[in-house]
Amino acid sequence: MAETTTIQVSRQARDRLAKIAKERGVPLGQLVEQLASEQPTADEIAERVASDRRVVREVIGIDISDEEFDRAPDVLGNIYRMAAEKVRTARGTAA
């Protein structure tokens, strides 16, 4: 069994986490571990970005520098923004 420790959070956070754990049918500690494992660290994000860039370079077959990647438009983010705008417009709540 893994060694355990105590963390301090506000009562409000504890109560909310306890409610979520109960709704999911898991102990509070297991919920916290699950939530923590789902969040990538900065190092993990950096490795994922580097790996994705390597794949893109191999698929495209040209050497694109990291600086060129950094200057490239956020295509997926732009698609999400356009889709959200279409939904707001369709609902009559355009901002």
Secondary structure per residue as TSV (DSSP state, phi and psi in degrees):
chain	resnum	aa	ss	phi	psi
A	1	M	-	360.0	140.2
A	2	A	-	-70.0	146.7
A	3	E	-	-66.8	139.8
A	4	T	-	-111.3	164.6
A	5	T	-	-147.7	177.7
A	6	T	-	-112.2	139.1
A	7	I	-	-119.8	152.2
A	8	Q	-	-108.9	127.9
A	9	V	-	-136.4	166.2
A	10	S	-	-64.7	157.5
A	11	R	H	-58.7	-38.3
A	12	Q	H	-61.4	-45.3
A	13	A	H	-65.0	-44.1
A	14	R	H	-59.6	-45.6
A	15	D	H	-64.7	-39.7
A	16	R	H	-65.4	-45.7
A	17	L	H	-61.9	-40.7
A	18	A	H	-62.4	-40.5
A	19	K	H	-64.6	-44.5
A	20	I	H	-62.0	-44.2
A	21	A	H	-60.4	-44.4
A	22	K	H	-62.3	-43.7
A	23	E	H	-62.2	-32.3
A	24	R	H	-89.7	-7.4
A	25	G	T	71.6	33.3
A	26	V	S	-128.4	155.8
A	27	P	-	-65.6	154.0
A	28	L	H	-57.6	-44.0
A	29	G	H	-59.6	-40.6
A	30	Q	H	-65.2	-38.8
A	31	L	H	-62.7	-45.5
A	32	V	H	-61.7	-43.3
A	33	E	H	-62.0	-41.6
A	34	Q	H	-63.4	-47.0
A	35	L	H	-61.0	-41.8
A	36	A	H	-65.2	-39.9
A	37	S	H	-70.3	-21.9
A	38	E	H	-81.5	-14.6
A	39	Q	S	-97.2	116.8
A	40	P	-	-73.3	146.9
A	41	T	-	-80.7	168.0
A	42	A	H	-59.5	-39.5
A	43	D	H	-64.0	-40.7
A	44	E	H	-66.0	-40.0
A	45	I	H	-63.8	-44.3
A	46	A	H	-61.5	-41.8
A	47	E	H	-65.9	-39.4
A	48	R	H	-64.2	-42.9
A	49	V	H	-62.5	-45.6
A	50	A	H	-62.1	-42.3
A	51	S	H	-64.1	-44.9
A	52	D	H	-61.4	-39.9
A	53	R	H	-66.1	-38.9
A	54	R	H	-61.1	-43.5
A	55	V	H	-63.6	-45.4
A	56	V	H	-60.1	-43.8
A	57	R	H	-61.1	-41.6
A	58	E	H	-68.5	-41.3
A	59	V	H	-69.2	-44.8
A	60	I	H	-73.3	-33.7
A	61	G	-	83.9	13.9
A	62	I	S	-128.1	156.2
A	63	D	-	-89.6	107.5
A	64	I	-	-102.6	125.6
A	65	S	-	-71.7	160.7
A	66	D	H	-61.3	-35.5
A	67	E	H	-62.8	-39.7
A	68	E	H	-66.5	-38.8
A	69	F	H	-61.6	-43.6
A	70	D	H	-64.4	-30.7
A	71	R	H	-85.3	-13.1
A	72	A	S	-66.3	149.6
A	73	P	-	-67.1	152.5
A	74	D	-	-83.5	83.9
A	75	V	H	-60.9	-48.9
A	76	L	H	-63.6	-41.5
A	77	G	H	-61.3	-40.3
A	78	N	H	-64.7	-39.7
A	79	I	H	-63.3	-43.9
A	80	Y	H	-60.5	-43.9
A	81	R	H	-63.2	-43.0
A	82	M	H	-64.4	-41.6
A	83	A	H	-64.2	-42.3
A	84	A	H	-63.2	-40.3
A	85	E	H	-63.3	-40.9
A	86	K	H	-63.1	-40.4
A	87	V	H	-64.9	-45.3
A	88	R	H	-61.6	-41.9
A	89	T	H	-63.9	-44.4
A	90	A	H	-62.4	-32.5
A	91	R	H	-85.8	-7.2
A	92	G	T	79.0	23.2
A	93	T	-	-120.1	33.5
A	94	A	-	-56.8	134.9
A	95	A	-	-100.0	360.0
